[in-house]
Amino acid sequence: MTTLPFDVRNVHWNTIEGFDHIAYHICAVDEAKRIVDILFKFDANARIALHRHKADYITLVLQGELRIYRADGTLKEIRPVGSYVSGKADGEPHTEGGGDQDVIAFFSNRNVGNLVYEILDENLNTVATFGIAEFKALFEAQTAQPSTLVA
């Protein structure tokens, strides 16, 4: 089901080489509070890398529908626009992607110990990790948002 587009005129999307079908915009990294907030854009009719969440998280789907797939490729869940889901760290490995429309979702990762995500191969071996340090570096490297200060 096509949804109204989320206005991204002031969002600069970033990508990481080798990670297909996903773009990100980091909203905030708060080391003291152990929070990493990110907007993700998932390509329509595609899946991102197999991974596991290593921190508690909240998601809010802003555009499209977010599809969650088990490690074996079977569809587990469809989260329509407006879905708000709270999840715990160390859940089952999965992939995610869009339905017939690119998906935009807000992810708030909370109580981050060391890692936010583990990227896994088809045998569930960890091949890459992203934690606060990596997201802080990506945040500092991304293009700044336009100012919203009103004089």
HELIX and SHEET records of a PDB file:
HELIX    1   1 ILE A  132  ALA A  141  1                                  10    
SHEET    1   A 5 ILE A  22  ASP A  30  0                                        
SHEET    2   A 5 ILE A  35  PHE A  42 -1                                        
SHEET    3   A 5 VAL A 103  ARG A 110 -1                                        
SHEET    4   A 5 ASP A  56  GLN A  63 -1                                        
SHEET    5   A 5 TYR A  84  GLY A  87 -1                                        
SHEET    1   B 3 HIS A  51  HIS A  53  0                                        
SHEET    2   B 3 LEU A 115  LEU A 120 -1                                        
SHEET    3   B 3 THR A 126  GLY A 131 -1                                        
SHEET    1   C 3 LEU A  75  ARG A  79  0                                        
SHEET    2   C 3 LEU A  66  ARG A  70 -1                                        
SHEET    3   C 3 HIS A  94  GLY A  98 -1                                        
END                                                                             
